């Protein structure tokens, strides 16, 4: 059974951008597209009742939103298999459940009714922190969203060896035919003494060498599995948030991993780097769950 790409739609221009992005992604991978509008909040927004007394205004408005999103998806991707539905549920709960059998979740950076000053909507943040599948938040400028740069940025963290985020980034680069830039940021705290420093005697060289090894270890397996992907490994001194946001300025996608807990800690542990990217990145961001 094909796992669909699921998009949350709410009628906002942010969600319509997400639909456009998801149509292209579904076409690249040959998977169905499932558009979901969860309508529980509609009753609180003061929309005028529908003209048909037999048809609740919440239902009429929800169906209109889903239909408009589906029409847009068909226009941009006529060959993509499409399902649009309205679910009378809380949007986070509905999309998290749909994500259990999805290849990924896609959402806009903010929803309809969100405060204008918000950098990231509450639904998008909740999905990025709790979903069982990769979550893409479609944000950034139009050239970044439409893939004008042919470049994907992967943030490589402390995890030893290959990761789910690394595998995702290589698959995406292969599907797009673009370049993958794998970035490992490093810093040299003043006064720090490490085993590497005791050997090399140079703190800057020691941290740089460690970053190089971490990057090589992270990429080795996926490079072997995807020889067709052009990879540009890069180590950069500085705060990871700053380094990655700068790299993402001319990227089509920023890929980051997040650890997934178990039991009472179920969910993703979104750190400062992921939060910064989700709120400020100049391109779409995908958060890929990592098992620990």
Number of C-alpha atoms within 10 A of each C-alpha: 4 10 15 23 24 27 30 27 33 26 19 16 15 19 24 23 19 24 28 19 25 26 27 17 18 22 16 13 14 14 19 21 27 24 26 24 26 23 22 16 12 16 12 8 9 7 11 9 13 14 10 9 8 7 11 13 18 21 18 14 18 22 18 14 21 23 18 15 25 23 13 16 25 15 12 15 18 13 14 19 17 19 14 21 16 19 16 15 14 14 21 19 15 17 25 19 13 21 25 14 16 22 20 23 29 28 31 28 27 25 21 15 10 14 11 9 6 11 14 21 20 15 21 23 20 15 27 32 24 20 26 25 21 26 26 28 32 31 27 20 15 13 13 22 21 17 20 12 16 17 23 27 27 26 25 28 21 10 15 13 15 17 21 16 24 24 19 19 26 27 17 21 24 17 13 17 14 20 20 23 22 25 23 25 23 21 15 14 10 7 7 8 13 13 9 15 15 11 9 13 13 12 20 15 14 20 20 19 16 14 24 20 13 19 26 17 15 24 20 12 15 19 17 10 12 15 11 13 21 17 19 11 17 14 19 16 15 14 12 21 18 14 18 27 20 13 19 26 18 20 27 25 33 27 26 26 26 24 18 20 16 10 6 6 9 13 20 24 18 19 11 11 18 23 16 16 24 27 17 16 26 25 28 27 28 27 28 29 27 20 13 9
